[in-house]
Amino acid sequence: MLLLRTDRLPEGGGWLHEVKFDGYRALAIKSGGQVRLRSRNDKDFTKRYPGVVAALRELPDETVIDGEVVALDATGKPMFSLLQNGSADVHFYAFDVLVLAGRDVTGEPLVKRRELLENHALPEPVRCSPVLEASLSDLVQSIRAQGLEGLVAKRANSRYESGQRSGAWMKMRVNRSQEFIIGAGRPPRRRPARRGAAKGV
């Protein structure tokens, strides 16, 4: 299920808010006793994050969980650059379940799916992405102060729409960062003129 980008998130009792993590979105799949971790673009992360995969083996067989692979710095802040550099402090933040013990639950409302997910607590480094309990303005201020990327809003009664960007899930960037490529060079060396060059030889 895809997130719709917006400059203003909805709020109220019908919406749940979560941190927008700066990591790799991934599906955790346990089938036939084997765990696979696949990116949104269907890249295989299974061997790349063995600690996460080991914890996910505690899932019931025939289960699919949606989440994000996140690297944390020394203060516990998500850092995408650490994830790219192979940081050892990698976690999987689970925020939805599609199939649980062979039962398709995508048609259930999000609040019910989250309840099912939270009832199957997994060991570190797997964590359940918390729902943030505060007003939207307070959440935005907190996210900005902590230097986190942004916020996500999800309709509490939404079903899971695989591959869709329906607007039931929305994202808003709070802290905008830019990446710059810095290069250095030197001017080319001037080659000495050959003798006779002034005479056209």
trRosetta pair geometry for C-beta under 8 A, 3 or more apart (Angstrom, degrees):
i j d omega theta_ij theta_ji phi_ij phi_ji
1 66 7.3 10 27 -142 94 170
1 96 7.5 -9 30 68 127 171
1 160 5.5 -117 -45 -160 132 71
1 161 5.3 92 -115 63 100 63
1 162 6.1 -70 -59 -94 67 32
1 163 7.5 -43 -90 6 35 24
1 164 6.3 -21 -132 56 69 75
1 168 7.7 -58 -174 74 129 109
1 169 5.8 102 138 7 114 145
2 163 6.9 15 -20 -171 107 24
2 164 6.3 -151 28 95 95 28
2 165 4.0 -47 89 -79 119 84
2 169 7.2 173 101 73 31 120
3 152 6.5 -78 -123 -130 137 105
3 165 7.1 -15 74 -130 16 90
3 169 4.9 -84 -104 124 67 103
3 170 6.2 111 -167 -141 83 14
3 171 4.1 46 158 -18 137 113
4 165 5.2 122 -75 176 83 94
4 166 7.5 -104 -38 73 125 29
4 167 4.8 -8 5 -97 159 57
4 169 6.8 135 10 87 79 59
4 170 4.9 -39 67 -108 88 73
4 171 7.2 164 72 20 37 74
5 170 7.6 130 -110 -162 8 73
5 171 5.8 -37 -103 70 56 90
5 172 7.6 120 -161 -91 59 44
5 173 7.8 -2 -147 -12 103 95
6 9 6.3 131 85 -79 123 52
6 170 5.0 -4 9 -172 125 121
6 171 7.2 141 26 67 76 39
6 172 5.6 -49 78 -80 76 91
7 172 6.6 102 -140 -132 17 103
8 172 7.0 83 -75 -105 8 141
9 15 7.7 152 159 166 99 152
9 17 7.2 87 144 -109 150 107
9 136 6.1 -168 79 -141 107 130
9 151 6.0 -73 -31 101 158 119
9 152 8.0 148 -117 -179 139 14
9 153 4.2 143 -167 -21 115 136
9 170 5.8 162 -123 102 80 122
9 172 4.9 -105 -45 -13 101 136
10 14 7.9 -34 133 81 126 97
10 15 5.3 172 102 -65 97 156
10 153 5.6 163 53 145 74 156
10 170 7.0 96 12 36 91 148
11 15 5.8 -117 -130 60 28 137
11 17 7.6 -4 -112 -52 85 125
11 135 7.2 48 -173 -163 153 61
11 136 4.1 -107 -73 -36 142 127
11 153 7.3 -101 -77 -121 56 138
12 15 5.8 79 57 14 67 102
13 156 7.6 -48 145 -1 58 150
14 155 6.2 -12 151 -149 94 75
14 156 5.4 -135 -169 21 47 109
14 157 7.0 -46 -155 3 92 100
15 153 5.0 -5 -176 -171 125 104
15 154 6.8 142 -158 69 70 36
15 155 6.2 -47 -102 -102 69 43
15 156 6.3 -131 -87 -29 15 89
16 110 6.8 -138 17 119 137 134
16 111 7.5 161 -48 -82 135 81
16 114 7.8 176 -134 -40 173 161
16 131 5.0 -66 -163 -131 107 116
16 153 7.2 149 75 -156 43 53
16 154 4.9 -24 61 62 96 92
16 155 8.0 12 17 102 82 3
16 156 5.5 112 -27 -86 97 80
17 131 6.8 98 61 -164 52 69
17 132 4.6 -60 97 55 99 105
17 134 8.0 -80 68 54 140 72
17 136 7.0 173 -78 -102 154 75
17 139 5.9 -35 141 -129 153 171
17 151 5.8 -14 -165 -173 105 114
17 152 6.8 149 -155 79 53 54
17 153 5.5 -22 -96 -98 74 70
17 154 7.9 174 -81 18 28 73
18 95 6.4 56 -151 -130 172 136
18 129 5.2 40 -157 149 134 117
18 130 7.0 155 -127 83 85 45
18 131 6.3 -61 -77 -107 83 47
18 132 6.3 161 -101 -7 30 97
18 151 7.3 145 76 -161 39 65
18 152 4.7 -19 63 62 89 108
18 154 7.1 16 4 -1 110 113
19 78 8.0 150 143 -3 129 134
19 129 7.0 -138 45 -161 87 101
19 130 7.7 44 0 58 102 82
19 132 7.0 109 -43 -48 71 126
19 143 7.3 165 -124 -108 81 108
19 148 6.1 -68 -153 173 109 150
19 151 6.9 -64 -122 -111 32 55
19 152 7.3 15 92 14 16 96
20 148 7.4 136 60 149 74 103
20 149 5.1 -99 97 91 102 104
20 150 3.8 -7 43 77 141 83
20 151 5.6 -82 -15 -33 102 5
20 152 5.0 130 -76 -38 82 90
20 171 5.5 96 -106 -148 134 106
20 172 7.5 -160 -29 59 145 49
20 173 7.4 -100 84 -95 159 53
21 68 4.8 153 72 105 136 150
21 70 4.8 -76 -177 -89 133 133
21 78 5.1 174 -154 -98 79 168
21 93 5.8 154 -45 40 158 147
21 129 7.5 -108 -28 -113 123 122
21 149 7.3 78 -179 34 10 127
22 70 7.2 93 66 -131 52 96
22 78 4.6 149 42 125 88 118
22 79 7.0 6 86 -120 126 12
22 80 4.4 -91 147 -47 106 100
22 148 7.8 -162 -18 -163 108 67
22 149 4.7 137 -61 -37 104 140
23 68 4.6 117 75 162 119 103
23 69 5.1 -160 164 86 123 50
23 70 3.7 -99 -59 -89 148 65
23 71 6.9 150 -109 7 103 64
23 78 6.2 -91 -44 -161 98 126
23 80 6.6 -160 -86 -101 40 77
23 83 5.8 152 -130 -78 76 162
23 93 7.7 130 38 23 150 110
24 39 5.9 -60 174 -119 114 103
24 40 7.9 -152 179 0 73 93
24 45 7.0 153 115 -90 144 149
24 68 6.6 156 77 -160 38 70
24 69 4.5 -9 59 53 97 105
24 83 6.7 -180 -15 167 99 144
25 39 6.9 89 82 -161 65 67
25 40 4.5 34 88 -42 114 117
25 66 7.8 -8 -171 -172 93 87
25 67 7.8 174 -150 103 56 31
25 68 5.4 -39 -99 -102 49 83
26 37 5.4 15 169 -178 135 89
26 38 6.3 155 -159 78 82 37
26 39 5.4 -49 -100 -100 82 45
26 40 7.2 -101 -83 -36 38 65
26 45 5.7 -51 -123 28 142 150
26 67 6.3 -24 67 75 78 72
26 68 6.6 125 20 -117 80 29
26 69 5.3 39 3 -20 135 102
26 92 7.3 -75 67 -134 123 106
27 37 7.5 169 82 -152 47 46
27 38 5.0 -14 57 62 95 93
27 40 7.9 114 -18 -84 91 50
27 64 6.0 -9 -175 -168 109 97
27 65 7.1 152 -160 78 58 45
27 66 5.9 -29 -104 -100 73 61
27 67 7.9 126 -106 27 28 68
27 98 7.8 -17 -139 10 113 136
28 35 6.8 -16 -171 -164 88 101
28 36 7.7 162 -156 84 43 48
28 37 5.7 -13 -104 -104 68 77
28 52 7.9 -123 -100 152 122 106
28 56 4.9 -133 -167 -137 132 144
28 59 7.2 158 132 -39 118 157
28 64 7.1 158 82 -155 55 45
28 65 4.4 -9 57 59 105 99
28 66 8.0 -153 20 -68 77 16
28 67 6.4 8 -9 27 110 115
28 92 6.8 72 -58 176 134 149
28 94 7.3 -55 20 -99 135 107
29 35 7.0 148 82 -155 50 51
29 36 4.7 -14 63 60 103 93
29 37 7.7 -177 22 -79 75 30
29 38 6.6 15 1 5 119 110
29 63 7.6 176 -148 90 41 51
29 64 5.2 -1 -106 -108 76 82
30 33 7.6 -11 -178 -142 90 10
30 34 7.1 176 -149 86 58 34
30 35 5.0 -22 -96 -96 81 74
30 36 7.9 175 -80 20 36 64
30 56 6.5 -167 -60 150 112 96
30 57 7.2 139 -115 -121 128 39
30 59 4.5 168 2 83 151 123
30 60 7.3 149 85 88 135 37
30 61 5.9 -116 130 -125 105 41
30 62 7.1 -67 97 -15 77 15
30 63 5.0 12 49 51 104 88
30 64 7.9 -159 27 -72 62 45
31 34 6.4 -27 70 60 60 81
31 36 7.6 -22 27 11 97 107
31 61 6.9 91 -125 -172 29 78
31 62 5.7 63 -112 -94 72 54
32 61 7.2 114 -34 -157 12 114
33 61 6.2 -24 -66 -108 51 117
35 46 7.1 155 110 -131 76 104
35 53 5.1 157 102 -161 128 84
35 56 4.8 127 -147 101 146 112
35 57 5.5 -103 -27 -78 135 67
35 59 7.3 116 -101 34 111 120
36 44 7.1 -66 -164 -136 99 89
36 46 5.2 -56 -139 -76 57 125
37 44 7.4 96 77 -169 65 53
37 45 4.1 -72 110 78 108 98
37 46 4.9 154 32 -80 84 56
37 48 7.8 -114 83 51 127 93
37 49 6.2 -56 77 57 166 113
37 52 6.5 61 -83 105 155 122
37 53 5.9 -108 -21 -82 121 94
37 56 7.3 146 -70 16 102 164
37 69 7.5 76 176 -63 133 127
37 92 7.9 -110 -126 -104 130 140
38 42 5.6 -11 -178 -135 115 47
38 43 6.9 148 -160 68 62 38
38 44 6.3 -32 -105 -101 70 48
38 45 6.7 180 -94 17 16 90
38 46 8.0 1 -60 -42 59 89
39 42 6.5 -65 68 12 74 11
39 43 4.0 10 27 46 126 91
39 44 7.9 -82 2 -27 89 13
39 45 5.8 108 -47 -33 85 113
44 47 7.2 38 132 14 105 89
44 48 7.8 143 119 -5 64 106
45 48 4.7 -72 -159 47 63 120
45 49 5.5 8 158 13 101 108
45 69 6.5 -140 178 -37 158 157
46 49 7.7 -97 -157 49 13 73
46 53 5.7 76 -157 -93 67 144
47 50 6.8 2 -157 -66 39 90
49 52 4.2 6 140 25 115 120
49 53 6.2 134 99 -21 74 90
49 69 6.0 -126 -64 -135 164 135
49 90 5.6 -118 -132 121 109 147
49 92 7.4 117 144 -59 147 108
50 53 5.5 -57 -144 40 36 113
50 54 6.2 42 156 -27 69 102
51 54 5.8 -49 -148 29 30 113
51 55 6.9 26 155 -13 61 104
51 90 6.6 133 60 68 122 99
51 125 5.5 46 131 14 115 122
52 55 6.0 -60 -156 37 32 107
52 56 6.3 29 151 -20 67 111
52 69 6.6 -53 -73 -115 169 100
52 90 6.4 -70 -42 118 112 107
52 91 7.4 127 -93 -161 104 23
52 92 4.4 101 -144 -31 120 122
52 125 5.9 -66 -86 73 69 105
52 126 6.6 107 -147 -68 73 85
53 56 5.6 -58 -146 38 33 113
53 57 7.1 52 152 -39 61 90
54 57 6.0 -38 -166 3 35 116
55 58 6.4 -39 176 10 51 111
55 92 7.4 -176 72 34 127 121
55 122 5.4 95 160 159 100 110
55 123 4.9 -135 -134 74 100 83
55 124 6.7 -121 -102 104 145 23
55 125 6.1 -156 -14 39 153 54
55 126 4.4 -174 124 -9 135 109
56 59 5.5 -9 -179 -12 66 116
56 65 7.7 -145 -136 39 111 132
56 92 7.2 -4 -60 60 111 162
56 122 6.8 11 -96 -157 44 150
56 126 6.3 128 -69 -69 71 143
58 122 5.2 155 71 -130 126 85
58 123 6.4 113 -13 7 154 93
59 63 4.6 -137 164 67 119 141
59 65 7.0 -130 -111 -18 143 125
59 120 6.9 60 -125 157 65 136
59 122 7.0 -13 -63 -92 75 126
60 63 5.1 105 71 -42 77 131
60 100 6.6 62 57 -176 129 67
60 101 4.1 -29 129 -80 145 89
60 120 7.0 -87 -10 -129 98 142
61 101 7.0 61 65 -126 57 61
61 102 7.6 18 104 -42 77 94
62 99 6.4 -85 153 141 73 121
62 101 6.1 61 76 -163 95 24
62 102 4.0 33 111 -69 143 72
63 97 7.1 -39 -170 -154 96 109
63 99 5.8 -169 -138 100 35 80
63 100 5.4 29 -122 -123 96 42
63 101 6.1 10 -71 -45 98 43
63 102 8.0 -53 -63 -27 60 44
64 97 7.1 129 86 -164 57 62
64 98 4.3 -36 92 60 112 107
64 99 4.2 57 21 34 98 98
65 94 5.0 -29 170 -137 129 117
65 96 7.1 154 -162 87 60 49
65 97 5.3 -32 -107 -104 72 72
65 98 7.3 -166 -88 13 21 80
65 117 7.0 113 -128 -124 108 109
66 94 7.3 111 79 -154 42 68
66 95 6.3 -57 100 66 88 76
66 96 4.2 -3 54 65 113 100
66 97 7.3 -153 16 -76 79 23
66 98 6.4 84 -29 -31 101 103
66 160 7.8 168 -8 -139 145 131
67 92 5.3 72 116 171 141 87
67 93 5.4 180 -169 89 104 47
67 94 4.0 -62 -81 -101 132 45
67 95 5.7 135 -108 9 67 73
67 96 7.5 -172 -62 34 62 66
67 129 7.1 175 -134 -26 88 113
68 92 7.2 165 80 -154 35 55
68 93 5.1 -11 57 57 88 98
68 95 7.4 19 -1 -1 94 116
68 129 7.6 59 28 -69 105 131
69 83 6.9 124 122 -142 95 128
69 90 6.3 0 -175 -176 93 109
69 91 7.6 164 -153 86 49 40
69 92 5.6 -26 -97 -100 63 74
70 78 4.8 -59 -167 -121 116 111
70 83 7.0 -81 -154 -77 29 129
70 90 7.1 155 82 -156 38 61
70 91 5.3 -23 66 66 90 88
70 92 7.5 150 19 -100 78 24
70 93 5.7 22 4 -7 129 111
71 78 6.9 103 69 -151 50 63
71 79 5.8 -65 96 66 97 75
71 80 7.4 124 44 -113 105 19
71 82 3.9 -154 125 100 136 105
71 83 3.8 -168 -2 -67 122 73
71 87 4.1 102 -156 54 131 134
71 89 6.2 96 -160 84 71 74
71 90 5.2 -35 -93 -98 74 72
71 91 7.8 153 -95 19 25 72
72 76 5.2 -16 -172 -143 128 37
72 77 6.5 131 -153 60 74 28
72 78 6.1 -49 -95 -87 63 46
72 79 7.1 101 -143 13 20 87
72 82 7.5 -78 59 84 14 153
72 87 7.8 -169 48 131 41 146
72 89 5.0 -84 60 130 84 118
72 90 8.0 170 10 -97 75 25
72 91 6.4 30 -17 2 113 117
73 76 7.2 -54 66 16 63 15
73 77 5.1 -13 37 59 107 85
73 78 7.9 108 -3 -172 83 1
73 79 4.8 65 -45 -15 103 135
73 82 6.2 -174 -77 -39 75 152
73 89 7.7 143 -93 73 12 140
77 146 7.0 -175 -108 164 111 97
77 147 6.7 11 -149 82 145 105
77 148 7.0 -141 -147 -85 94 78
78 148 7.0 65 38 -133 102 87
78 149 7.3 -55 81 -9 122 109
79 82 4.2 68 91 4 110 111
79 83 7.1 175 97 -12 60 82
79 87 7.5 91 75 -34 106 158
80 83 5.4 -53 -155 33 42 116
80 84 6.5 41 150 -19 70 103
81 84 5.7 -53 -151 36 35 112
81 85 6.3 24 153 -12 67 111
82 85 5.7 -63 -143 45 32 105
82 87 3.7 22 166 -41 98 141
82 89 7.5 -19 154 59 140 93
83 87 6.2 -51 -75 23 35 108
83 90 7.0 101 -115 -111 80 102
87 90 6.1 140 89 -57 86 84
89 125 8.0 169 -169 -124 50 141
90 125 6.3 95 96 126 56 160
91 124 7.5 -57 -117 -156 98 78
91 125 4.3 -128 -110 168 65 102
91 126 7.2 155 -168 -94 76 22
91 127 5.7 3 178 9 127 111
92 125 6.4 102 11 110 74 85
92 126 4.8 -21 67 -110 102 73
92 127 7.3 159 81 27 51 64
93 127 5.4 -25 -108 76 66 92
93 128 7.4 67 -162 -179 65 10
93 129 4.4 74 167 -70 107 91
94 97 7.7 30 174 -64 117 81
94 117 6.1 -165 132 -171 119 126
94 122 7.4 83 -4 25 144 131
94 126 6.2 27 -19 -174 113 99
94 127 7.1 -177 19 88 78 37
94 128 5.5 -43 69 -107 93 56
94 129 6.6 -148 79 -7 36 85
95 114 7.7 -24 -175 -106 55 96
95 117 7.7 61 -177 149 14 170
95 128 7.4 120 -89 -167 47 61
95 129 4.0 -14 -83 34 99 133
96 110 7.3 -58 -113 -138 106 86
96 113 5.8 18 -152 134 76 132
96 114 7.3 -51 -104 -77 57 71
96 117 6.8 -120 -142 -59 16 149
96 160 6.4 135 171 -100 137 122
97 100 5.3 40 155 -62 134 105
97 105 6.1 22 107 64 95 132
97 113 5.3 -168 50 -174 82 93
97 116 5.6 -106 54 96 144 113
97 117 4.6 -179 -24 -76 116 96
98 104 7.3 -27 157 -144 70 66
98 105 6.8 170 177 57 22 79
98 106 5.3 14 -150 -71 75 97
98 160 5.8 -143 -109 119 82 166
98 162 7.5 55 -126 -75 136 113
99 102 6.9 -1 174 -123 105 9
99 103 6.7 159 -160 74 65 37
99 104 5.6 -31 -104 -97 83 52
99 105 6.8 159 -104 14 27 82
99 106 7.9 -17 -59 -34 64 92
100 103 5.5 -27 67 59 74 92
100 105 5.6 16 10 -11 106 132
100 116 5.6 -96 -57 161 167 133
100 120 7.6 -171 -142 -21 116 150
104 107 7.2 55 127 4 96 95
105 108 4.6 -26 -178 11 84 124
105 112 7.6 -140 -178 115 115 104
105 113 5.6 145 131 -106 120 92
105 116 6.4 -65 -171 37 172 167
105 160 7.8 67 103 7 66 129
106 159 6.0 68 151 175 66 93
106 160 3.9 -95 -146 59 84 110
106 162 7.1 -37 -139 -32 148 100
107 159 5.2 -11 -136 -138 36 129
107 160 7.8 -75 -45 33 27 81
108 112 4.3 -104 165 88 116 128
108 113 5.3 144 90 -56 112 85
108 116 7.7 70 93 -10 160 135
108 159 7.0 128 59 -119 26 80
109 112 5.0 92 62 8 77 104
109 113 7.2 -147 99 -5 38 89
109 156 6.7 25 169 138 116 63
109 157 4.3 -50 -135 -145 123 54
109 158 6.8 94 -150 45 66 28
109 159 6.8 -65 -95 -72 39 61
110 113 5.5 -57 -145 38 35 111
110 114 6.2 36 157 -20 69 104
110 154 5.7 -174 -164 141 168 120
110 155 6.9 136 6 91 138 58
110 156 5.7 -135 64 -164 110 32
110 157 6.8 -116 22 -80 87 4
110 158 5.0 28 -30 56 117 79
110 159 7.7 -141 -45 -82 72 18
110 160 7.8 121 -88 -61 77 74
111 114 5.8 -51 -147 36 30 112
111 115 6.6 35 151 -22 61 104
111 156 5.0 24 -44 -177 110 91
111 157 7.1 -22 5 -82 105 49
112 115 5.6 -51 -151 32 34 114
112 116 6.6 35 151 -18 64 102
113 116 5.7 -51 -152 35 34 112
113 117 6.4 36 149 -20 65 106
113 160 7.0 96 -81 -42 167 114
114 117 5.4 -53 -147 37 35 114
114 118 6.1 31 156 -18 68 107
114 131 7.5 46 -173 -45 158 121
115 118 5.9 -55 -142 39 29 107
115 119 6.4 32 155 -23 62 107
116 119 5.9 -58 -152 32 29 113
116 120 7.2 8 156 -4 61 107
117 120 6.4 -76 -160 42 32 97
117 128 6.2 137 132 -124 108 117
118 121 7.1 15 -176 -68 48 77
118 128 5.6 68 -99 -137 76 168
121 128 7.5 -75 -115 -25 69 121
122 126 4.0 -16 100 85 125 135
123 126 6.6 72 75 38 41 97
124 127 7.3 18 -109 -57 67 87
132 139 5.5 95 131 -115 142 123
132 151 7.8 -79 33 -135 150 107
134 138 4.3 -101 158 88 121 125
134 139 5.2 151 82 -58 110 84
134 142 7.3 68 77 -4 161 142
135 138 4.6 90 59 9 84 104
135 139 6.9 -150 93 -7 42 87
136 139 5.5 -56 -147 37 33 113
136 140 6.3 35 155 -21 67 103
136 151 7.9 140 -148 130 82 167
137 140 5.8 -51 -148 33 31 111
137 141 6.5 31 153 -17 63 105
138 141 5.7 -55 -150 37 33 111
138 142 6.3 32 153 -19 66 108
139 142 5.7 -57 -147 38 31 111
139 143 6.2 31 156 -18 67 107
139 151 5.9 80 138 -102 122 145
140 143 5.8 -54 -144 38 29 110
140 144 6.2 29 156 -19 64 108
140 151 6.8 -77 -87 -15 67 141
140 174 5.9 -179 -150 -119 75 127
141 144 5.8 -57 -147 38 28 111
141 145 6.2 27 156 -19 65 109
142 145 5.8 -56 -144 37 29 110
142 146 6.3 14 161 -7 65 111
143 146 6.2 -66 -145 44 26 101
143 148 4.7 -86 -156 63 77 109
143 149 7.9 -59 -177 66 113 32
143 150 6.5 65 169 -134 146 21
143 151 5.8 -108 -55 -51 162 96
143 174 4.6 89 113 50 123 167
143 175 7.2 -146 140 -17 88 99
144 147 7.7 31 177 -70 30 33
144 174 5.3 -119 -71 158 77 120
144 175 6.1 147 -124 -63 58 93
147 175 5.8 73 -153 -93 46 173
148 174 7.1 38 86 58 76 125
148 175 6.6 139 78 15 34 126
149 173 6.4 -59 167 -134 78 78
149 174 7.0 118 137 40 31 84
149 175 6.1 -105 -125 56 28 94
150 171 6.2 77 114 178 134 88
150 172 5.3 -164 -174 96 119 53
150 173 4.3 -88 -72 -116 140 35
150 174 4.6 158 -109 0 64 81
150 175 7.1 -144 -60 27 68 66
151 171 7.3 171 92 -151 45 56
151 172 5.3 -5 60 58 87 97
151 174 6.4 65 -8 -37 89 118
152 169 6.8 -9 -174 -172 106 89
152 170 7.0 158 -158 84 58 47
152 171 5.1 -24 -103 -100 76 77
152 172 7.8 180 -83 21 32 69
153 169 7.5 166 88 -154 51 43
153 170 4.8 -8 59 60 95 99
153 171 7.8 -173 21 -78 68 31
153 172 7.6 32 -5 -4 102 107
154 158 6.3 -112 175 32 85 135
154 168 6.8 33 -157 143 66 74
154 169 4.9 -3 -108 -108 84 77
154 170 7.7 -174 -76 24 43 64
155 158 4.0 100 75 -40 101 110
155 168 4.4 -78 22 -158 121 80
155 169 7.5 -101 11 -61 79 48
158 161 7.6 -73 173 -8 105 100
158 166 8.0 163 -148 79 123 130
158 168 3.7 126 -121 176 142 133
158 169 7.0 -166 103 -46 168 77
161 164 3.7 -49 136 47 115 131
161 166 5.3 51 59 -13 162 131
161 168 6.8 112 11 34 124 134
166 169 7.7 74 55 21 81 74
167 170 6.4 18 -158 -69 56 101
173 176 5.9 75 139 -81 125 78
193 197 4.6 -119 178 39 102 147
193 198 7.4 56 153 -42 144 81
194 197 4.8 113 63 -50 75 108
194 201 8.0 -120 111 82 111 95
195 201 7.9 -21 114 66 62 133
196 199 5.2 -59 -165 43 66 108
196 201 3.5 -34 151 45 121 135
197 200 7.7 52 -178 -68 37 19
197 201 6.9 -93 -80 49 27 78
